[in-house]
């Protein structure tokens, strides 16, 4: 995995870009990258995304953002399956 946080946030797997989703997911990923190799409490991610005015659904929305990021990373670097074609008889 590669990531860039100076300038536009980007990430890739095996040279293929990862779809990072919207702004909320990007903020969550940036916070996770800044604390790489350390657990980041959900409360910290809520603070990063909403500051001192989080909605009641903030924890659930962080979960949705993380789920979307996981989906993006799982799908990155995979090539679509192709079927060999044979010429018509």
C-alpha positions in Angstrom: 0.0 0.0 0.0 1.2 3.5 -0.7 -0.3 6.8 0.5 0.2 10.5 0.0 -1.0 13.0 2.5 0.7 16.2 1.3 -1.5 17.7 -1.3 -4.6 15.7 -2.3 -4.9 12.5 -0.2 -4.3 9.5 -2.4 -3.7 5.8 -1.7 -2.9 2.8 -3.9 -2.4 -0.9 -3.9 0.0 -2.5 -6.4 0.1 0.7 -8.4 -3.7 0.8 -8.7 -5.5 3.8 -7.1 -7.9 3.2 -4.3 -11.4 4.8 -4.3 -11.3 6.7 -1.0 -14.9 7.9 -1.2 -16.0 11.3 0.1 -14.6 13.8 2.5 -15.6 12.0 5.7 -13.8 8.8 4.7 -10.8 10.8 3.6 -10.5 12.5 6.9 -10.8 9.2 8.7 -8.0 7.7 6.5 -5.8 10.7 7.0 -6.2 10.4 10.8 -5.4 6.7 10.6 -2.3 7.3 8.4 -1.0 9.9 10.8 -1.1 7.4 13.6 0.0 4.4 11.5 0.8 1.2 13.4 -1.2 2.4 16.5 -4.8 1.9 17.4 -6.9 5.1 16.9 -9.9 5.3 19.2 -13.3 6.0 17.5 -13.6 9.0 19.7 -10.5 10.5 18.1 -11.8 9.9 14.6 -15.1 11.6 15.6 -13.1 14.6 16.8 -11.1 14.7 13.6 -14.2 14.6 11.4 -16.6 16.8 13.4 -14.6 18.6 16.0 -16.6 19.6 19.1 -20.0 19.4 17.5 -20.5 15.7 16.4 -24.0 14.5 15.5 -25.5 11.7 17.6 -24.8 9.3 14.7 -21.1 10.2 14.6 -19.8 6.8 15.8 -22.0 4.9 13.3 -20.9 7.3 10.5 -17.2 6.6 11.3 -18.0 2.9 11.0 -19.6 3.5 7.6 -16.5 5.4 6.5 -14.2 2.7 7.6 -16.3 0.1 5.9 -16.2 2.0 2.7 -12.4 2.4 2.9 -12.0 -1.4 3.5 -14.1 -2.0 0.4 -12.0 0.3 -1.6 -8.7 -1.3 -0.5 -10.1 -4.8 -1.1 -11.1 -3.9 -4.6 -7.8 -2.1 -5.5 -5.3 -3.9 -7.5 -7.7 -6.6 -8.7 -8.1 -6.9 -12.4 -11.5 -7.8 -13.8 -11.8 -11.4 -14.8 -11.6 -12.0 -18.5 -12.7 -14.9 -20.5 -10.6 -16.1 -23.4 -12.4 -15.6 -26.7 -12.4 -18.0 -29.5 -13.1 -17.1 -33.1 -16.5 -18.2 -34.4 -16.5 -21.6 -36.3 
